[in-house]
Amino acid sequence: MAKGVMEIDDSSFDKEVLQSEIPVMVDFWAPWCGPCKAIGPVVEDLAGQYGDQIKFAKCNVDDNPVTPGKYGIKAIPTLIFFKDGDVADQITGMVAKSKLEDTIKKVL
């Protein structure tokens, strides 16, 4: 797993995301998804940049069906930004790093 990006699952989601003291960006992905692989390094870059202000996590939708179901995820990659246990923003699909950065700044 990349530096600064944690792997979470259905069982650790509440503790790591909803109860987090700082905002969390969760990357919902799957190993077979091309755009998910493409956005991975972008997320890792941002984790290196903003990792002290926001937590970065990945959730494999194939292995963990409960959490994506709860948040109505229909397409991947979907990045959901959580703040104080609530959804603060959501981005679906491959987007430019600048768009992710703008969203992070908005959530902080």
VMD Tcl script that builds the backbone (N, CA, C; Angstrom):
set m [mol new atoms 324]
animate dup $m
set s [atomselect $m all]
$s set {name element resname resid chain x y z} {
  {N N MET 1 A 0.846 -1.203 0.000}
  {CA C MET 1 A 0.000 0.000 0.000}
  {C C MET 1 A 0.876 1.246 0.000}
  {N N ALA 2 A 0.456 2.224 -0.720}
  {CA C ALA 2 A 1.240 3.442 -0.877}
  {C C ALA 2 A 1.380 4.198 0.435}
  {N N LYS 3 A 2.449 4.892 0.534}
  {CA C LYS 3 A 2.704 5.721 1.711}
  {C C LYS 3 A 1.586 6.755 1.847}
  {N N GLY 4 A 1.011 6.826 3.021}
  {CA C GLY 4 A -0.009 7.828 3.266}
  {C C GLY 4 A -1.421 7.451 2.862}
  {N N VAL 5 A -1.583 6.294 2.186}
  {CA C VAL 5 A -2.928 5.858 1.794}
  {C C VAL 5 A -3.211 4.537 2.497}
  {N N MET 6 A -4.244 4.521 3.331}
  {CA C MET 6 A -4.553 3.292 4.068}
  {C C MET 6 A -5.638 2.495 3.372}
  {N N GLU 7 A -5.565 1.187 3.532}
  {CA C GLU 7 A -6.575 0.284 2.981}
  {C C GLU 7 A -7.627 0.100 4.073}
  {N N ILE 8 A -8.882 0.364 3.760}
  {CA C ILE 8 A -9.936 0.150 4.757}
  {C C ILE 8 A -10.948 -0.842 4.206}
  {N N ASP 9 A -11.745 -1.414 5.128}
  {CA C ASP 9 A -12.778 -2.359 4.713}
  {C C ASP 9 A -14.072 -2.052 5.457}
  {N N ASP 10 A -15.092 -2.863 5.193}
  {CA C ASP 10 A -16.396 -2.626 5.817}
  {C C ASP 10 A -16.286 -2.569 7.346}
  {N N SER 11 A -15.416 -3.405 7.917}
  {CA C SER 11 A -15.342 -3.464 9.374}
  {C C SER 11 A -14.577 -2.288 9.992}
  {N N SER 12 A -13.629 -1.703 9.261}
  {CA C SER 12 A -12.847 -0.595 9.832}
  {C C SER 12 A -13.375 0.780 9.407}
  {N N PHE 13 A -14.375 0.803 8.528}
  {CA C PHE 13 A -14.859 2.064 7.956}
  {C C PHE 13 A -15.332 3.062 9.022}
  {N N ASP 14 A -16.199 2.623 9.923}
  {CA C ASP 14 A -16.725 3.537 10.945}
  {C C ASP 14 A -15.611 4.177 11.759}
  {N N LYS 15 A -14.687 3.339 12.231}
  {CA C LYS 15 A -13.607 3.836 13.087}
  {C C LYS 15 A -12.671 4.764 12.322}
  {N N GLU 16 A -12.236 4.339 11.141}
  {CA C GLU 16 A -11.221 5.097 10.398}
  {C C GLU 16 A -11.780 6.331 9.684}
  {N N VAL 17 A -13.042 6.264 9.280}
  {CA C VAL 17 A -13.605 7.359 8.482}
  {C C VAL 17 A -14.595 8.198 9.283}
  {N N LEU 18 A -15.655 7.579 9.755}
  {CA C LEU 18 A -16.724 8.341 10.403}
  {C C LEU 18 A -16.303 8.934 11.745}
  {N N GLN 19 A -15.376 8.252 12.439}
  {CA C GLN 19 A -14.942 8.760 13.741}
  {C C GLN 19 A -13.607 9.499 13.675}
  {N N SER 20 A -13.133 9.762 12.474}
  {CA C SER 20 A -11.843 10.437 12.305}
  {C C SER 20 A -11.905 11.878 12.807}
  {N N GLU 21 A -10.802 12.306 13.420}
  {CA C GLU 21 A -10.693 13.687 13.927}
  {C C GLU 21 A -10.495 14.676 12.775}
  {N N ILE 22 A -9.931 14.181 11.677}
  {CA C ILE 22 A -9.668 15.042 10.517}
  {C C ILE 22 A -10.478 14.522 9.322}
  {N N PRO 23 A -10.660 15.357 8.295}
  {CA C PRO 23 A -11.402 14.894 7.113}
  {C C PRO 23 A -10.745 13.658 6.487}
  {N N VAL 24 A -11.537 12.871 5.790}
  {CA C VAL 24 A -11.040 11.654 5.146}
  {C C VAL 24 A -11.525 11.611 3.696}
  {N N MET 25 A -10.610 11.272 2.787}
  {CA C MET 25 A -10.995 11.029 1.408}
  {C C MET 25 A -10.928 9.531 1.182}
  {N N VAL 26 A -12.054 8.927 0.797}
  {CA C VAL 26 A -12.078 7.488 0.533}
  {C C VAL 26 A -12.198 7.262 -0.968}
  {N N ASP 27 A -11.240 6.500 -1.493}
  {CA C ASP 27 A -11.204 6.135 -2.906}
  {C C ASP 27 A -11.838 4.746 -3.030}
  {N N PHE 28 A -13.055 4.695 -3.563}
  {CA C PHE 28 A -13.724 3.410 -3.795}
  {C C PHE 28 A -13.270 2.919 -5.165}
  {N N TRP 29 A -12.662 1.731 -5.209}
  {CA C TRP 29 A -12.005 1.246 -6.419}
  {C C TRP 29 A -12.114 -0.268 -6.529}
  {N N ALA 30 A -11.614 -0.805 -7.637}
  {CA C ALA 30 A -11.493 -2.250 -7.823}
  {C C ALA 30 A -10.242 -2.509 -8.673}
  {N N PRO 31 A -9.598 -3.665 -8.459}
  {CA C PRO 31 A -8.353 -3.971 -9.178}
  {C C PRO 31 A -8.509 -4.044 -10.698}
  {N N TRP 32 A -9.699 -4.394 -11.201}
  {CA C TRP 32 A -9.918 -4.543 -12.640}
  {C C TRP 32 A -10.269 -3.229 -13.334}
  {N N CYS 33 A -10.408 -2.158 -12.579}
  {CA C CYS 33 A -10.892 -0.873 -13.107}
  {C C CYS 33 A -9.737 -0.001 -13.596}
  {N N GLY 34 A -9.684 0.241 -14.917}
  {CA C GLY 34 A -8.622 1.046 -15.515}
  {C C GLY 34 A -8.501 2.454 -14.956}
  {N N PRO 35 A -9.610 3.222 -14.945}
  {CA C PRO 35 A -9.543 4.578 -14.391}
  {C C PRO 35 A -9.135 4.589 -12.907}
  {N N CYS 36 A -9.500 3.537 -12.170}
  {CA C CYS 36 A -9.104 3.448 -10.754}
  {C C CYS 36 A -7.580 3.375 -10.646}
  {N N LYS 37 A -6.987 2.563 -11.530}
  {CA C LYS 37 A -5.521 2.433 -11.536}
  {C C LYS 37 A -4.882 3.758 -11.925}
  {N N ALA 38 A -5.505 4.468 -12.854}
  {CA C ALA 38 A -4.963 5.743 -13.318}
  {C C ALA 38 A -5.009 6.820 -12.232}
  {N N ILE 39 A -6.064 6.806 -11.427}
  {CA C ILE 39 A -6.204 7.858 -10.416}
  {C C ILE 39 A -5.382 7.538 -9.149}
  {N N GLY 40 A -4.992 6.267 -9.000}
  {CA C GLY 40 A -4.216 5.856 -7.823}
  {C C GLY 40 A -2.986 6.706 -7.534}
  {N N PRO 41 A -2.083 6.896 -8.531}
  {CA C PRO 41 A -0.884 7.706 -8.293}
  {C C PRO 41 A -1.198 9.169 -7.954}
  {N N VAL 42 A -2.303 9.691 -8.503}
  {CA C VAL 42 A -2.720 11.060 -8.209}
  {C C VAL 42 A -3.104 11.159 -6.733}
  {N N VAL 43 A -3.864 10.174 -6.265}
  {CA C VAL 43 A -4.268 10.130 -4.856}
  {C C VAL 43 A -3.030 10.021 -3.960}
  {N N GLU 44 A -2.067 9.191 -4.373}
  {CA C GLU 44 A -0.835 9.033 -3.591}
  {C C GLU 44 A -0.059 10.349 -3.515}
  {N N ASP 45 A 0.019 11.074 -4.631}
  {CA C ASP 45 A 0.675 12.394 -4.646}
  {C C ASP 45 A 0.017 13.330 -3.642}
  {N N LEU 46 A -1.304 13.364 -3.689}
  {CA C LEU 46 A -2.049 14.255 -2.798}
  {C C LEU 46 A -1.883 13.850 -1.340}
  {N N ALA 47 A -1.783 12.541 -1.096}
  {CA C ALA 47 A -1.563 12.053 0.274}
  {C C ALA 47 A -0.210 12.559 0.785}
  {N N GLY 48 A 0.771 12.582 -0.103}
  {CA C GLY 48 A 2.079 13.109 0.262}
  {C C GLY 48 A 2.028 14.592 0.590}
  {N N GLN 49 A 1.185 15.302 -0.125}
  {CA C GLN 49 A 1.062 16.748 0.030}
  {C C GLN 49 A 0.188 17.153 1.218}
  {N N TYR 50 A -0.952 16.476 1.377}
  {CA C TYR 50 A -1.963 16.905 2.354}
  {C C TYR 50 A -2.183 15.909 3.496}
  {N N GLY 51 A -1.323 14.885 3.544}
  {CA C GLY 51 A -1.520 13.804 4.513}
  {C C GLY 51 A -1.576 14.202 5.970}
  {N N ASP 52 A -1.043 15.386 6.292}
  {CA C ASP 52 A -1.095 15.829 7.697}
  {C C ASP 52 A -2.419 16.526 8.018}
  {N N GLN 53 A -3.200 16.870 6.976}
  {CA C GLN 53 A -4.461 17.588 7.195}
  {C C GLN 53 A -5.698 16.753 6.882}
  {N N ILE 54 A -5.502 15.737 6.049}
  {CA C ILE 54 A -6.628 14.903 5.628}
  {C C ILE 54 A -6.134 13.467 5.497}
  {N N LYS 55 A -6.972 12.533 5.888}
  {CA C LYS 55 A -6.614 11.110 5.820}
  {C C LYS 55 A -7.037 10.575 4.458}
  {N N PHE 56 A -6.194 9.737 3.854}
  {CA C PHE 56 A -6.494 9.144 2.553}
  {C C PHE 56 A -6.679 7.643 2.720}
  {N N ALA 57 A -7.780 7.116 2.175}
  {CA C ALA 57 A -8.069 5.694 2.318}
  {C C ALA 57 A -8.598 5.129 1.007}
  {N N LYS 58 A -8.391 3.829 0.806}
  {CA C LYS 58 A -8.923 3.119 -0.357}
  {C C LYS 58 A -9.815 1.989 0.136}
  {N N CYS 59 A -10.918 1.784 -0.560}
  {CA C CYS 59 A -11.833 0.702 -0.215}
  {C C CYS 59 A -12.145 -0.091 -1.486}
  {N N ASN 60 A -11.740 -1.367 -1.501}
  {CA C ASN 60 A -11.982 -2.241 -2.648}
  {C C ASN 60 A -13.456 -2.654 -2.640}
  {N N VAL 61 A -14.200 -2.206 -3.666}
  {CA C VAL 61 A -15.646 -2.453 -3.696}
  {C C VAL 61 A -15.996 -3.927 -3.905}
  {N N ASP 62 A -15.083 -4.689 -4.523}
  {CA C ASP 62 A -15.340 -6.122 -4.731}
  {C C ASP 62 A -15.298 -6.890 -3.414}
  {N N ASP 63 A -14.355 -6.509 -2.553}
  {CA C ASP 63 A -14.181 -7.203 -1.269}
  {C C ASP 63 A -15.089 -6.668 -0.176}
  {N N ASN 64 A -15.586 -5.450 -0.346}
  {CA C ASN 64 A -16.363 -4.784 0.702}
  {C C ASN 64 A -17.639 -4.183 0.123}
  {N N PRO 65 A -18.681 -4.989 -0.048}
  {CA C PRO 65 A -19.906 -4.499 -0.703}
  {C C PRO 65 A -20.791 -3.617 0.180}
  {N N VAL 66 A -20.646 -3.708 1.498}
  {CA C VAL 66 A -21.565 -3.009 2.410}
  {C C VAL 66 A -21.418 -1.488 2.327}
  {N N THR 67 A -20.187 -1.009 2.482}
  {CA C THR 67 A -19.960 0.438 2.511}
  {C C THR 67 A -20.339 1.121 1.197}
  {N N PRO 68 A -19.883 0.626 0.039}
  {CA C PRO 68 A -20.308 1.274 -1.214}
  {C C PRO 68 A -21.830 1.261 -1.378}
  {N N GLY 69 A -22.462 0.179 -0.936}
  {CA C GLY 69 A -23.921 0.090 -1.003}
  {C C GLY 69 A -24.589 1.160 -0.171}
  {N N LYS 70 A -24.023 1.393 1.007}
  {CA C LYS 70 A -24.568 2.385 1.935}
  {C C LYS 70 A -24.517 3.795 1.333}
  {N N TYR 71 A -23.487 4.053 0.535}
  {CA C TYR 71 A -23.324 5.387 -0.045}
  {C C TYR 71 A -23.779 5.466 -1.499}
  {N N GLY 72 A -24.457 4.422 -1.967}
  {CA C GLY 72 A -25.057 4.444 -3.301}
  {C C GLY 72 A -24.057 4.546 -4.443}
  {N N ILE 73 A -22.902 3.918 -4.289}
  {CA C ILE 73 A -21.877 3.995 -5.328}
  {C C ILE 73 A -22.231 3.067 -6.485}
  {N N LYS 74 A -22.384 3.668 -7.661}
  {CA C LYS 74 A -22.771 2.922 -8.858}
  {C C LYS 74 A -21.607 2.794 -9.842}
  {N N ALA 75 A -20.675 3.735 -9.790}
  {CA C ALA 75 A -19.547 3.743 -10.724}
  {C C ALA 75 A -18.255 3.962 -9.944}
  {N N ILE 76 A -17.171 3.411 -10.476}
  {CA C ILE 76 A -15.885 3.642 -9.835}
  {C C ILE 76 A -14.888 4.140 -10.882}
  {N N PRO 77 A -13.851 4.875 -10.501}
  {CA C PRO 77 A -13.594 5.270 -9.114}
  {C C PRO 77 A -14.584 6.343 -8.638}
  {N N THR 78 A -14.955 6.232 -7.381}
  {CA C THR 78 A -15.707 7.289 -6.722}
  {C C THR 78 A -14.902 7.703 -5.507}
  {N N LEU 79 A -14.639 8.983 -5.388}
  {CA C LEU 79 A -13.913 9.526 -4.240}
  {C C LEU 79 A -14.925 10.284 -3.395}
  {N N ILE 80 A -15.060 9.870 -2.143}
  {CA C ILE 80 A -15.984 10.567 -1.249}
  {C C ILE 80 A -15.167 11.231 -0.145}
  {N N PHE 81 A -15.460 12.487 0.089}
  {CA C PHE 81 A -14.789 13.263 1.126}
  {C C PHE 81 A -15.708 13.345 2.338}
  {N N PHE 82 A -15.199 12.892 3.476}
  {CA C PHE 82 A -15.974 12.907 4.715}
  {C C PHE 82 A -15.394 13.936 5.667}
  {N N LYS 83 A -16.278 14.646 6.356}
  {CA C LYS 83 A -15.844 15.591 7.380}
  {C C LYS 83 A -16.808 15.467 8.553}
  {N N ASP 84 A -16.274 15.239 9.733}
  {CA C ASP 84 A -17.092 15.053 10.942}
  {C C ASP 84 A -18.137 13.953 10.753}
  {N N GLY 85 A -17.763 12.892 10.024}
  {CA C GLY 85 A -18.651 11.746 9.850}
  {C C GLY 85 A -19.699 11.901 8.768}
  {N N ASP 86 A -19.717 13.053 8.095}
  {CA C ASP 86 A -20.706 13.288 7.039}
  {C C ASP 86 A -20.027 13.414 5.679}
  {N N VAL 87 A -20.776 13.133 4.621}
  {CA C VAL 87 A -20.248 13.307 3.271}
  {C C VAL 87 A -20.177 14.806 2.983}
  {N N ALA 88 A -18.961 15.282 2.701}
  {CA C ALA 88 A -18.769 16.710 2.416}
  {C C ALA 88 A -18.756 16.961 0.912}
  {N N ASP 89 A -18.279 15.973 0.155}
  {CA C ASP 89 A -18.226 16.122 -1.303}
  {C C ASP 89 A -17.995 14.753 -1.924}
  {N N GLN 90 A -18.206 14.669 -3.230}
  {CA C GLN 90 A -18.053 13.391 -3.925}
  {C C GLN 90 A -17.664 13.653 -5.375}
  {N N ILE 91 A -16.710 12.855 -5.870}
  {CA C ILE 91 A -16.261 12.959 -7.251}
  {C C ILE 91 A -16.286 11.556 -7.840}
  {N N THR 92 A -16.888 11.422 -9.022}
  {CA C THR 92 A -16.915 10.116 -9.683}
  {C C THR 92 A -16.152 10.194 -10.989}
  {N N GLY 93 A -15.338 9.176 -11.226}
  {CA C GLY 93 A -14.595 9.096 -12.474}
  {C C GLY 93 A -13.205 9.696 -12.375}
  {N N MET 94 A -12.479 9.564 -13.460}
  {CA C MET 94 A -11.117 10.089 -13.539}
  {C C MET 94 A -11.180 11.600 -13.734}
  {N N VAL 95 A -10.590 12.340 -12.825}
  {CA C VAL 95 A -10.593 13.805 -12.936}
  {C C VAL 95 A -9.158 14.320 -12.792}
  {N N ALA 96 A -8.965 15.562 -13.149}
  {CA C ALA 96 A -7.641 16.175 -13.056}
  {C C ALA 96 A -7.237 16.346 -11.591}
  {N N LYS 97 A -5.930 16.274 -11.357}
  {CA C LYS 97 A -5.405 16.459 -10.006}
  {C C LYS 97 A -5.861 17.803 -9.423}
  {N N SER 98 A -5.924 18.840 -10.269}
  {CA C SER 98 A -6.316 20.171 -9.788}
  {C C SER 98 A -7.743 20.168 -9.227}
  {N N LYS 99 A -8.622 19.379 -9.842}
  {CA C LYS 99 A -10.007 19.292 -9.341}
  {C C LYS 99 A -10.034 18.617 -7.966}
  {N N LEU 100 A -9.229 17.566 -7.819}
  {CA C LEU 100 A -9.150 16.903 -6.511}
  {C C LEU 100 A -8.583 17.851 -5.467}
  {N N GLU 101 A -7.556 18.591 -5.871}
  {CA C GLU 101 A -6.935 19.536 -4.941}
  {C C GLU 101 A -7.918 20.618 -4.500}
  {N N ASP 102 A -8.692 21.140 -5.452}
  {CA C ASP 102 A -9.702 22.154 -5.125}
  {C C ASP 102 A -10.698 21.594 -4.116}
  {N N THR 103 A -11.110 20.347 -4.325}
  {CA C THR 103 A -12.087 19.730 -3.427}
  {C C THR 103 A -11.481 19.540 -2.039}
  {N N ILE 104 A -10.229 19.097 -1.984}
  {CA C ILE 104 A -9.553 18.926 -0.685}
  {C C ILE 104 A -9.513 20.255 0.055}
  {N N LYS 105 A -9.130 21.321 -0.630}
  {CA C LYS 105 A -9.039 22.643 0.000}
  {C C LYS 105 A -10.393 23.112 0.514}
  {N N LYS 106 A -11.454 22.774 -0.245}
  {CA C LYS 106 A -12.805 23.151 0.152}
  {C C LYS 106 A -13.235 22.408 1.420}
  {N N VAL 107 A -12.828 21.142 1.517}
  {CA C VAL 107 A -13.234 20.292 2.631}
  {C C VAL 107 A -12.462 20.622 3.917}
  {N N LEU 108 A -11.228 21.085 3.759}
  {CA C LEU 108 A -10.386 21.340 4.940}
  {C C LEU 108 A -10.908 22.480 5.804}
}
mol reanalyze $m
mol bondsrecalc $m
mol representation Tube
mol addrep $m
